[in-house]
Amino acid sequence: MYFTTVLKFTARRGMTIHSAKGHHLNTRKWERMRIKATQLKKGMIILFNNELYQLADVMHITPGNWRAMIQTKMKSLKSGNNAEKRFRSDEIIEKATFETKDMEYLYKDGDFYYFMDTQTYDQFPLDQEMMGDGHLYLLPNTKAVLNFYEGKPISLELPVSVELKIVETEPALKSATASPTYKPAVLETGLKVQVPPFIAQGDCIRVDTTEGTYLERVK
């Protein structure tokens, strides 16, 4: 299961995608879905001023007693121009989705992360900018989805949650089962999360990839 779900309506636009090796990929029209501004994430592609923009940075701002705002920096997929926009937290945004392919994460080489198409075995690289913080949720052989635009992979969709092992945290309190006090932990990918006090080094936990938060211990 993946975080992105296509809803509502489809734009009348088709796309023909080719892999780096020249193989023809299945064509699908690009689609839209409505989401709240609070769901915006780095790497997403949205419809802004009737153009497609990819989000380069997303920051949640709560200025005192004012309503929460979402500050974004984005880049036009058509012109390459940069733009900044501050959205209200309850504002509805149109997110674009494109040709998607089921992928398996393979390895990192330099500044690139390589994924393999699970059907054709073609490999596709994503650079650090496109990955965002996605690498913090990926281990080799993790399944994910890549979005393509004009034949090129442009963004990554992670599973809703992933299972990762804790490599560093304070000793577990065996008597603790549930507590409002959490402690910091470092996972095997380098991701830092807050976990309950009964969690120990070496435990495997499930992490929400949308919020980067602890969900449960995996037995």
C-alpha positions as CSV (number, residue, x, y, z in Angstrom):
1,M,0.0,0.0,0.0
2,Y,1.3,3.4,-0.9
3,F,0.5,6.9,0.4
4,T,-0.7,8.3,-3.0
5,T,-4.2,7.4,-4.0
6,V,-5.7,8.7,-7.3
7,L,-9.1,10.3,-6.9
8,K,-11.7,12.4,-8.6
9,F,-10.9,13.0,-12.3
10,T,-8.5,12.5,-15.1
11,A,-7.0,15.1,-17.3
12,R,-7.2,14.6,-21.1
13,R,-3.5,14.2,-21.7
14,G,-1.6,11.0,-22.6
15,M,2.0,10.3,-22.1
16,T,4.3,7.8,-23.8
17,I,7.1,6.7,-21.6
18,H,10.4,5.0,-22.7
19,S,13.0,3.6,-20.4
20,A,16.7,4.4,-20.5
21,K,17.2,1.2,-22.5
22,G,14.6,2.1,-25.1
23,H,11.9,-0.2,-23.8
24,H,8.3,1.0,-24.2
25,L,6.5,1.4,-20.9
26,N,2.8,1.3,-20.4
27,T,1.1,4.6,-21.2
28,R,-1.3,6.2,-18.8
29,K,-2.9,9.7,-18.7
30,W,-1.7,11.9,-15.9
31,E,-4.2,12.4,-13.2
32,R,-5.1,14.7,-10.4
33,M,-6.1,14.3,-6.8
34,R,-7.2,16.9,-4.2
35,I,-5.2,17.0,-1.0
36,K,-4.9,19.4,1.9
37,A,-1.9,21.7,2.1
38,T,-0.8,19.9,5.3
39,Q,-0.2,16.7,3.1
40,L,2.3,18.4,0.9
41,K,5.7,16.8,0.9
42,K,9.0,17.5,-0.8
43,G,9.2,15.9,-4.2
44,M,5.4,16.0,-4.9
45,I,4.2,17.5,-8.1
46,I,1.2,20.0,-7.9
47,L,-0.8,22.0,-10.3
48,F,0.0,25.7,-9.6
49,N,-1.1,28.6,-11.8
50,N,-2.1,26.1,-14.4
51,E,1.4,24.7,-14.6
52,L,3.0,21.6,-13.1
53,Y,5.5,22.3,-10.3
54,Q,7.7,19.9,-8.2
55,L,8.0,20.8,-4.6
56,A,11.7,21.4,-3.6
57,D,11.0,22.4,0.0
58,V,8.0,22.2,2.4
59,M,8.0,23.9,5.8
60,H,5.1,24.0,8.3
61,I,4.8,27.3,10.0
62,T,2.7,28.2,13.1
63,P,3.2,31.9,13.8
64,G,1.9,32.4,17.4
65,N,-1.9,32.7,17.5
66,W,-2.2,32.8,13.7
67,R,-3.4,29.9,11.6
68,A,-0.8,27.4,10.6
69,M,0.7,28.0,7.1
70,I,2.7,25.8,4.7
71,Q,5.6,27.5,3.1
72,T,6.8,25.9,-0.2
73,K,9.5,26.3,-2.7
74,M,8.9,24.7,-6.1
75,K,10.2,24.4,-9.6
76,S,8.3,24.4,-12.9
77,L,8.6,21.1,-14.9
78,K,8.0,23.1,-18.1
79,S,10.2,26.2,-17.8
80,G,12.5,25.3,-14.9
81,N,11.6,28.5,-13.2
82,N,11.5,28.6,-9.4
83,A,8.6,29.9,-7.3
84,E,7.6,30.3,-3.7
85,K,4.1,30.0,-2.3
86,R,2.6,30.1,1.2
87,F,-0.6,28.0,1.5
88,R,-3.2,28.0,4.3
89,S,-3.2,24.7,6.2
90,D,-6.8,24.0,5.2
91,E,-6.2,25.0,1.5
92,I,-7.0,22.4,-1.1
93,I,-4.2,21.6,-3.6
94,E,-4.4,19.6,-6.8
95,K,-1.6,17.0,-6.8
96,A,-0.6,15.5,-10.1
97,T,0.3,11.8,-10.6
98,F,1.8,10.3,-13.7
99,E,3.0,7.1,-15.2
100,T,3.9,4.9,-12.3
101,K,6.1,1.8,-12.1
102,D,6.6,-0.7,-9.3
103,M,10.3,-0.6,-8.4
104,E,12.7,-2.2,-6.0
105,Y,15.4,-0.2,-4.4
106,L,18.9,-1.7,-5.2
107,Y,21.8,0.5,-4.0
108,K,23.4,3.9,-3.8
109,D,26.3,4.9,-6.0
110,G,27.8,8.3,-5.4
111,D,24.9,10.8,-5.4
112,F,22.5,8.5,-7.2
113,Y,20.0,5.9,-5.8
114,Y,19.3,3.0,-8.2
115,F,15.9,1.4,-8.6
116,M,14.9,-1.7,-10.7
117,D,11.6,-2.1,-12.6
118,T,10.3,-5.4,-11.1
119,Q,8.8,-6.4,-14.5
120,T,11.4,-5.4,-17.1
121,Y,14.5,-5.3,-14.8
122,D,15.4,-1.9,-16.2
123,Q,17.3,0.3,-13.8
124,F,16.6,4.0,-13.1
125,P,18.7,6.4,-11.0
126,L,17.3,9.1,-8.8
127,D,19.6,11.9,-7.6
128,Q,19.6,13.4,-4.1
129,E,17.3,16.3,-4.9
130,M,14.6,13.9,-6.3
131,M,15.0,11.6,-3.4
132,G,14.6,14.2,-0.7
133,D,14.6,12.4,2.7
134,G,13.3,9.2,1.1
135,H,16.6,7.5,1.5
136,L,16.1,7.5,5.2
137,Y,13.3,4.9,4.7
138,L,14.9,2.6,2.2
139,L,16.9,-0.6,2.6
140,P,18.0,-2.7,-0.4
141,N,15.1,-4.7,-1.8
142,T,12.5,-2.3,-0.4
143,K,9.5,-1.9,-2.8
144,A,8.6,1.6,-3.9
145,V,6.9,3.4,-6.8
146,L,8.6,5.9,-9.2
147,N,6.7,8.6,-11.1
148,F,7.7,9.4,-14.6
149,Y,7.3,12.6,-16.6
150,E,8.3,12.8,-20.3
151,G,10.2,9.6,-20.0
152,K,12.2,10.4,-16.9
153,P,11.8,9.4,-13.3
154,I,11.0,12.5,-11.3
155,S,9.8,11.4,-7.9
156,L,9.5,8.6,-5.4
157,E,6.5,7.2,-3.6
158,L,7.3,5.3,-0.4
159,P,5.1,2.7,1.2
160,V,2.8,4.1,3.9
161,S,5.1,2.5,6.5
162,V,8.4,0.6,6.6
163,E,10.1,-1.7,9.1
164,L,13.6,-0.6,10.4
165,K,16.0,-1.8,13.1
166,I,17.1,0.4,16.0
167,V,20.9,0.8,16.1
168,E,21.2,3.3,18.9
169,T,18.9,4.3,21.9
170,E,18.9,4.4,25.6
171,P,18.5,1.1,27.5
172,A,15.0,-0.1,27.7
173,L,12.9,0.2,30.8
174,K,11.5,-3.3,31.2
175,S,8.8,-2.3,33.5
176,A,7.5,0.3,31.1
177,T,4.7,-0.7,28.7
178,A,3.1,2.6,27.9
179,S,4.3,6.0,28.7
180,P,3.8,9.6,27.5
181,T,7.6,10.1,27.7
182,Y,9.5,9.1,24.6
183,K,13.2,8.8,24.0
184,P,15.4,9.4,20.9
185,A,16.5,6.5,18.7
186,V,18.6,6.1,15.6
187,L,17.5,3.6,12.9
188,E,19.7,1.6,10.6
189,T,19.2,4.1,7.7
190,G,20.2,7.0,9.9
191,L,16.6,8.2,10.5
192,K,16.1,9.6,14.0
193,V,12.7,9.0,15.7
194,Q,11.2,9.2,19.1
195,V,10.2,5.8,20.6
196,P,8.6,4.6,23.8
197,P,10.9,3.8,26.8
198,F,10.4,0.0,26.5
199,I,12.0,-0.1,23.0
200,A,15.6,-1.4,23.0
201,Q,18.6,-1.3,20.7
202,G,18.2,-4.1,18.1
203,D,14.4,-4.0,18.1
204,C,12.6,-3.6,14.8
205,I,9.9,-1.0,14.6
206,R,7.3,0.2,12.1
207,V,7.7,3.8,11.0
208,D,5.2,6.1,9.3
209,T,6.9,7.5,6.2
210,T,4.6,10.5,6.0
211,E,5.3,11.9,9.4
212,G,8.6,10.0,10.1
213,T,7.2,8.8,13.4
214,Y,7.1,5.5,15.4
215,L,4.0,3.4,14.9
216,E,4.7,0.1,16.8
217,R,7.3,-2.5,17.6
218,V,7.5,-5.4,15.1
219,K,7.7,-8.8,16.8
